[in-house]
Amino acid sequence: MPYVLISTQIRLETGPTIVGDEHSDEELMRYLGAEKTTMLGSNFSEFRVRDPPRLVLDKLEAIGYSVISMTGLGQTLVWCLHKASDKS
């Protein structure tokens, strides 16, 4: 899975950080220390870590991911990262 979206609420910039959805790479989620959660009233799950986004971005960079875009949507900050394929 070469793309990853991470996000956080502006008022929670020190964590938690959302690092994936219910279809995310389980190995990557373990590496990040993420826990799968379902918010009351939601019909989907997401992976969260207690770390602030900066630490999550550092961890992802260490394994080859690069930020390709970042935006603010209302009170949410979102980063899109990509990891180049190992295929030649």
Steps between C-alpha positions, in 0.01 A plus 500: 500500500704797378266780623418593859274777633547626853292765673431673826269766635666843533413516867666156544828571321683319779307180428324277443573463130282298264733286287273269304161354427365150548667387176850624587812286491505310832881480505533877456240561771699275740820691415328828587354353821146570380183368661184433300203691639137562407340822618153472648246549222748433217469208263876486427822449692822697496852456637630754752825560682556720805801665333477849350511523119864613500615173659282296263648685201853431632422128536357481149797685350735252669344217295494682167180707494501863379235766550347588165228735624357658813182699553265632763133409472297693751646398836690200354859479377569231237829371355530268200817293480636272230762227500670420171454144379789259546427361151754574229 
